[in-house]
Amino acid sequence: MTGREDDVKRALEQPDEIRQSKSDEWVYLFYKAEREKRWIYAVSKQTAEEGFLITTYPTDAIKEGVQIWHK
């Protein structure tokens, strides 16, 4: 995702969908559509003191998890 920092920031600030991880209640999956059936996928974790980005990459599938928000 080198050079695509603005895309990742948009995915986190203006997502099309947010899901909560099935395996960790503190992990959130952010999706921002790029084009039909392609999204920027950003995974973040929230702790009591801080939040941080775990990973990000383009994807063609929305992962399982509890949907907590949809645009």
Steps between C-alpha positions, in 0.01 A plus 500: 500500500803723463388830350134431583497652847215738405288203389559327833417818690172530303415138581542572870332843505223444242441124473220339303480220754644411840502150646614368834734202490352163591818400683584825688234743621752787498589459131303693237499444124452811286402485131504780244386421145748571222291363215250219452596203721833660610558661838778650706506285815643643822521306827529692825509410867367712783631458854410695812786743439546511124398385157736391226504369145587130471504460120345627180474369145269494197246216501226354284298350787349628822612279788271340755430690816217683668384793290486803727460775242409528133478814287 
